[in-house]
Amino acid sequence: MVTQQTGLFQAIADPTRRQILDRLREGDGLAVNDIAARFDISRPAISKHLRVLHQAHLVMESREGRHRVYRLNPGPLREVDRWLEHYRRFWTANLLNLKKHVEGKGRQQ
């Protein structure tokens, strides 16, 4: 079963799509050609990546004259951040325990 969350994770799993999101984070909105100019792949390939990002609600699309302009929609990324928070706490606790263990062994020798 594909859920909206699964679609979100699939969308950000691709490094090109993450780079597109990074690029959109820098600006007020970019046309497909402006986005594609930064990549070594074709404009149709960028359009496909943008379609996936749009379906995951990570970008908003609007028409400005003859151009489709894309803007970052960071809202869905909050869901990813909430999910990752559990792992941040897990790793922080485990690394702290490892540090205590290593420092304790150093004192015993």
Beta strands, then each sheet from edge to edge (+ up, - down):
strand 1: 30-31
strand 2: 59-64
strand 3: 67-72
sheet 1: 1+ 3- 2+
end
